[in-house]
């Protein structure tokens, strides 16, 4: 579980920040964590205010979706989601008036139950990429002893959390303190890599009065942002399924700031996203409204360089998804868009049987064997494919440039599909 050092490419964007808040249209994808079982509360022609709930995910992990602008519902349209699929979206024309939903209010003196209900109704999810509803982590009878704020941002290129920390250090500390008070949490750690000195200084400048909150320097390796690795590094403990087993809750830094907004009456309708890569003229971090088409943002901040072979990656290059185009919609769990030139060495060759993917796997499984058995459910269960965290190290380390992670993803789908079929029968 040691991880490895990889080139960061973060210098391209880490010192640049801007705001783009005037999209002509926004598109609210009717999908949450790959679940498209969504109830829609608006129809074509309706007028909506900024922050108004327009849809809600059904089921056990119910979570609402809010409009990030005021304006008129134009209808429904399919747009590209960062998962690589086209998803039905609510299309809203922005009237640029920023009229706010009247029911929004500042939340004070909350009990734990009221806190959970507040972040649930604000639509707060894990914003580091997982998209898991945040309220569920706090909806536990088990004592929460430690809160770990994940500001590691170990994916190459991505500097959204780094930028947010510099911009909003005081608000983030206030929110951590309030979360600790409401949930009776004894200690909090903000985990960050040593080379993020400007980030660390921003927090050290205001952290003095928060005696139970500590900046924790963690090794600069990948995938240090993985929850299990991070928890073990900080607490020296491990767990089977969830960190709450040892009294720990982990929240991404952007999620903490989203909770800050929720406690001041603002649902999850904006985030910072990194737009970078060697084909972006001016790589930078941009504060954008949820539902904004990223193609529009790219053009607004400088545009991209022309090149015949373009790799477009939603999220980081290790765990993100390669897309057909850059016109992907901003969602709460999308932290970056990377535009790169496709290089000849990226072409896939025959497996060399070197075993490097096995040696680097932080989950301790055998990616190359899973690749060779990705349609054999019985063998996949023996190989413990469900333990894969999709970190991408197997693909990164492969000298044959095989996208091993994609085979493992397919293998996980094979197991899930077969299991679902067994339940039905």
Order of alpha helices (4+ residues) and beta strands (2+ residues): beta-beta-beta-beta-beta-beta-beta-beta-alpha-alpha-beta-alpha-beta-alpha-beta-alpha-beta-alpha-beta-beta-alpha-beta-beta-beta-alpha-alpha-alpha-alpha-alpha
